[in-house]
Amino acid sequence: MSPAALSWPSGLPLTTWVWIIEGLVALLLAWVAIRFRRPQGRRRENPLRNRAVRASLLIAVGAVAFVVVFWRGPWWFDSAHIRSRALQPADGVVITGFRTGLVALAAGIIAGAGLYYTHRSHLHTVSKDREQADLTREGQVTGRYVEAIKLLASDKIHERLGGIYSLERIMRDSGKDSATVVEVLAAYVRTSLDKHVEARSVIDPDSAAAGPVTVLKPLKEPVRAALNVLGRNTAQRNRRPDLRSIKTGGRDLSEADLRGAWMTKAQLTDAHLRGAKLQEAILEDAVLAGAQLEKADLTRANLKGAWMQDAHMLKAVLRYAKLTEATLNKAKLPYADLTGADLTGAELKGANLFHADLTTVRLIRADLKHATLTMADLEKTDLTETEGLTAEQIHQAKVYTSTNLPPDIAGDPQVRARIAQCEAARAAGEEPPTGGR
């Protein structure tokens, strides 16, 4: 019995099966050729760059290789024990065992390929579903955004408030839209504050002798809400709302949330900002003359070149604020916290710094002529290059051995005595007595 005389369980000779498979492979190659033939007027495409073509060719080659190995494999792997002609039953057992193992191996490979294809199809489906979900979400966000803008333009206060908080929700849900929402709300605040409203002067019947009292128009709730949303967003995402060159327009901005706001050259003359949150706000070259900033928090704010003459800053927090070249003449800063602030080149002529904390403050070339330093804390403060400073001013302050003083003032007997007095009080855990006593 020759190898060509062997047959599969269907009864067809093995050579017939080879011809059938070769015919199928030829048809597959013909399909590939037709599928990727070059259309007229189009650039020829290399079919081998197509993943389906490569897979089809691989399957065709694999099928041919399988048939050849199935047919001649037993003699290639065990020719010493299998006769080429006149096969015996023992030879058939070896051939059948080899071919059965080969079929099992092929079945395993096909099953593995099927699992791999299923896995890839699943990943592709998941990716498509995710893309569709993202598109759906973006469509929903766009719809919500349009509705929120419509509400923001409403004449009714509750609808404007709804629009503002809807925009805040969009800002939280869609990070890539947060910058746009910040710009919209900042523009809303700017346009609302730019509408000038004159402050009114009225006379209180109970205190008519005191003269007229200035009454500011309260900040509208939607504008305050927009400022609060911008302040919360700045704290969470560090996105600065653009409020450059805004004007208060006679409105009361007490306790307004302006954290991180970009307010370069803002016109805030006589602004009422009591208790306002202005941490890390940019107020370069802003005009704050006569502004009411009692208990306002300006920690790490940038006030470079700001005009703050006659500003009222009782108990204001200016820790590590940048006040280089700022004008603070006659500013009221009693009990203000200026720890670590940079006042290089600042003007503080006639400023009231009663009980102010000036620990580690930089006062290089700062002008302190006629400034009140009574009980001001000057621990670790560098005053060596300060202008307009006198021994009498230092004698009124809380001054320590860590304070860097100009040589002429450091050698003053009263100043040395004051330093010893303050050091002794600190060692005893007590507050130094008021200067001059």
Residue pairs with C-beta under 8 A, 6 or more apart in sequence:
1 86
1 87
1 92
2 84
2 85
2 87
3 14
3 71
3 72
3 75
3 84
4 13
4 14
4 15
5 13
6 13
6 14
6 95
7 13
7 14
8 14
8 17
14 71
17 67
18 67
18 71
21 63
21 64
21 67
22 64
22 67
24 63
25 60
25 63
25 64
28 56
28 59
28 60
29 57
29 60
31 56
32 47
32 53
32 56
32 57
35 53
36 45
36 47
36 50
36 53
38 44
38 45
47 53
48 54
48 57
66 102
66 106
69 76
69 102
70 99
70 102
70 103
73 98
73 99
73 102
74 82
74 94
74 95
74 98
74 99
75 82
75 84
77 98
78 94
78 98
81 91
81 94
82 91
82 94
82 95
83 91
87 95
137 174
138 174
141 170
141 173
141 174
141 177
144 166
144 169
144 170
145 167
145 170
145 177
145 181
147 163
147 166
148 162
148 163
148 164
148 166
148 167
148 170
149 163
149 184
150 163
151 159
151 160
151 162
151 163
151 166
152 160
152 163
152 164
152 167
152 184
152 188
153 163
154 160
154 163
157 220
157 221
157 222
160 222
161 221
161 222
161 225
164 185
164 188
164 222
164 225
164 226
164 229
165 225
165 229
167 181
167 184
167 185
167 229
168 181
168 229
168 232
168 233
170 177
170 181
171 177
171 178
171 181
171 182
171 229
171 233
172 178
175 237
178 233
178 237
178 239
179 239
181 233
182 230
182 233
182 239
182 240
182 241
183 242
185 226
185 229
185 230
185 241
186 230
186 241
186 242
186 243
187 242
188 222
188 223
188 226
189 223
189 226
189 227
189 230
189 241
189 243
189 246
190 242
190 243
190 246
192 220
192 222
192 223
192 226
193 223
193 246
193 247
193 248
193 249
193 251
194 246
194 247
194 249
195 249
196 247
196 249
196 250
197 217
197 249
197 250
197 251
198 250
199 214
199 215
199 216
199 217
199 250
199 270
200 214
200 215
200 217
201 212
201 213
201 214
201 215
202 212
202 213
202 215
203 211
203 212
203 213
204 210
204 213
207 213
216 250
216 251
216 252
216 272
217 250
217 251
217 252
218 251
218 252
219 251
219 252
219 253
219 256
224 256
227 256
227 257
227 258
228 257
230 241
230 257
230 258
230 261
231 257
231 258
231 259
231 260
231 261
231 277
232 257
233 239
233 241
234 240
234 241
234 259
234 260
234 261
234 280
235 259
235 260
238 260
239 260
240 260
240 261
240 262
240 282
241 260
241 261
241 262
242 262
243 258
243 261
243 262
243 263
243 266
244 262
244 263
244 264
244 265
244 266
245 264
245 265
245 266
245 267
246 263
246 266
246 267
246 268
247 266
247 267
247 268
248 267
248 268
248 269
248 270
248 271
248 272
251 272
252 272
253 271
253 272
253 273
253 276
254 272
254 273
254 274
254 275
254 276
254 292
255 274
255 275
255 276
255 277
256 273
256 276
256 277
257 276
257 277
258 276
258 277
258 278
258 281
259 277
259 278
259 279
259 280
259 281
260 279
260 280
260 281
260 282
261 278
261 281
261 282
262 281
262 282
263 281
263 282
263 283
263 286
264 282
264 283
264 284
264 285
264 286
265 284
265 285
265 286
265 287
266 283
266 286
266 287
267 286
267 287
268 286
268 287
268 288
268 291
269 287
269 288
269 289
269 290
269 291
270 289
270 290
270 291
270 292
271 288
271 291
271 292
272 291
272 292
273 291
273 292
273 293
273 296
274 292
274 293
274 294
274 295
274 296
275 294
275 295
275 296
276 293
276 296
276 297
277 296
277 297
278 296
278 297
278 298
278 301
279 297
279 298
279 299
279 300
279 301
280 299
280 300
280 301
280 302
281 298
281 301
281 302
282 301
282 302
283 301
283 302
283 303
283 306
284 302
284 303
284 304
284 305
284 306
285 304
285 305
285 306
285 307
286 303
286 306
286 307
287 306
287 307
288 306
288 307
288 308
288 311
289 307
289 308
289 309
289 310
289 311
290 309
290 310
290 311
290 312
291 308
291 311
291 312
292 312
293 311
293 312
293 313
293 316
294 312
294 313
294 314
294 315
294 316
295 314
295 315
295 316
295 317
296 313
296 316
296 317
297 316
297 317
298 316
298 317
298 318
298 321
299 317
299 318
299 319
299 320
299 321
300 319
300 320
300 321
300 322
301 318
301 321
301 322
302 321
302 322
303 321
303 322
303 323
303 326
304 322
304 323
304 324
304 325
304 326
305 324
305 325
305 326
306 323
306 326
306 327
307 326
307 327
308 326
308 327
308 328
308 331
309 327
309 328
309 329
309 330
309 331
310 329
310 330
310 331
310 332
311 328
311 331
311 332
312 331
312 332
313 331
313 332
313 333
313 336
314 332
314 333
314 334
314 335
314 336
315 334
315 335
315 336
315 337
316 333
316 336
316 337
317 336
317 337
318 336
318 337
318 338
318 341
319 337
319 338
319 339
319 340
319 341
320 339
320 340
320 341
320 342
321 338
321 341
321 342
322 341
322 342
323 341
323 342
323 343
323 346
324 342
324 343
324 344
324 345
324 346
325 344
325 345
325 346
326 343
326 346
326 347
327 346
327 347
328 346
328 347
328 348
328 351
329 347
329 348
329 349
329 350
329 351
330 349
330 350
330 351
330 352
331 348
331 351
331 352
332 351
332 352
333 351
333 352
333 353
333 354
333 356
334 352
334 353
334 354
334 355
334 356
335 354
335 355
335 356
336 353
336 356
336 357
337 356
337 357
338 356
338 357
338 358
338 361
339 357
339 358
339 359
339 360
339 361
340 359
340 360
340 361
341 361
341 362
342 361
342 362
343 361
343 362
343 363
343 366
344 362
344 363
344 364
344 365
344 366
345 364
345 365
345 366
346 363
346 366
346 367
347 366
347 367
348 366
348 367
348 368
348 371
349 367
349 368
349 369
349 370
349 371
349 388
350 369
350 370
350 371
351 368
351 371
351 372
352 371
352 372
353 371
353 372
353 373
353 374
353 376
354 372
354 374
354 375
354 376
355 374
355 375
355 376
355 377
356 376
356 377
357 376
357 377
358 376
358 377
358 378
358 381
359 377
359 378
359 379
359 380
359 381
360 379
360 380
360 381
361 381
362 382
363 381
363 382
363 383
363 385
363 386
364 382
364 385
364 386
365 385
365 386
365 387
366 386
366 387
367 386
367 387
367 388
368 386
368 387
368 388
368 389
368 393
369 387
369 388
370 388
371 388
371 393
372 393
372 396
373 393
373 394
373 396
373 397
374 396
374 397
374 434
374 435
375 396
375 397
375 398
375 432
375 434
375 435
376 397
376 398
377 397
377 398
378 394
378 397
378 398
378 399
378 400
378 403
379 398
379 400
379 402
379 403
380 400
380 402
380 403
381 403
381 404
382 404
383 389
383 394
383 403
383 404
383 405
383 406
383 409
384 404
384 405
384 406
385 406
386 406
389 406
389 409
390 409
391 408
391 409
391 412
391 414
391 415
394 405
394 409
394 412
394 415
394 418
395 412
395 414
395 415
395 418
395 435
395 436
396 434
396 435
396 436
397 418
397 435
398 422
398 432
399 405
399 415
399 418
399 419
399 422
400 419
400 422
400 423
400 426
401 419
401 423
403 419
405 415
409 415
410 416
418 435
421 432
421 433
422 432
425 431
425 432
425 433
426 432
